[in-house]
Amino acid sequence: MTVRIDEEKIFKLIEERRPKGIVVNAPGGLIRQTRGIVEKVERKYEIPCFLVGDSCYGICDTVDDEVEKLDADLALHIGHNAVVQDIGRFTHLIDAVDDVKFDSVIDKSVPLLRRYPKLGLATFSQHLHELEPAKKRYESAGFEVHLGRENNLLFQSQTFGCDFSTIYPMSKEVDALCYLGESEFHAVGVALATGKPTFLLDPYLEEVRDMKEEAEIRRKRSILSVYKALDANVFGVITGLKEGQKMLPRTRWITKRLEMQGRRVVQLAMRDVTPDRLAPYRDIQAFVQTACPRISIDGFNFDRPVLSIPEADALVRLMEGREIGEYLERPKWIELTVGLVNRTSR
């Protein structure tokens, strides 16, 4: 059972583009293998390769901006695939495929799932090739099985940490969702975004895990943060500096809505939103960050509310005297839902 990085695509890109330098980034779990590929490229093509040591959590975490700084002209983003194959001026997505099989854990799950005759399947990049075999195996066990529709970013039934747009419509037609993979992070997101019973199928441990309890913990913690922020008079609104996390229109919207409610806003910008980075701003009573929703929903233990975009939606609803609603149940956690306002209005 190994993860195979698409070396053939890497070599083809290098031979077509003949770059003078390459910048590479990858998630932590693929760093060892990525280092091996970097060394192989340097030996084979005698081209300098820079492996970026910063965190890499998703397709929003590319390094296009770093290419020219390092006197390079090609960037390779390893392990996060999508319908689009290149991002920005320099970055190309390189797939990584996990060859682990799900047959055994699917068979183990069948008795547990009998009360859910209509199932939906979801997964992330490394297990996309297992969706059709999993669908057939469940159908042979008597289930009606649905897959999410591909869109302009995500493949069929693929999810990102904040984007559930392929499975959100399909979830209305099923009784439960099965998430293929070992990632509790992704499965909990699916449970929160769809409101459906969600089961994680871990092929390594051959475990079937109900995500209900973990999702409920995060949901309650999120609601508590929103209500705590309601009492704040001074907000820090944080724009992410990572390439795929610069959500300036969202920042402007949130700033405007908070100011309309009489709150004072301090605008900040950060690459990484952590307790240590926020500690110096003692006069700020609550934060809203438009970088990555998962920082707030299941990230650090902050000493003050640090809200994501959907949580900011909920906060504005409360400030305007409306019901909080099931604000995490939406296809994308980076999209606002309560509407834009005229910037000149007060």
Beta strands, then each sheet from edge to edge (+ up, - down):
strand 1: 3-5
strand 2: 22-25
strand 3: 49-51
strand 4: 74-78
strand 5: 86-87
strand 6: 91-94
strand 7: 96-98
strand 8: 118-123
strand 9: 144-147
strand 10: 176-180
strand 11: 198-202
strand 12: 207-210
strand 13: 234-240
strand 14: 264-270
strand 15: 286-289
strand 16: 306-307
sheet 1: 1+ 7-
sheet 2: 3+ 2+ 4+ 6+ 5-
sheet 3: 9+ 8+ 10+ 11+ 12-
sheet 4: 14+ 13+ 15+ 16+
end
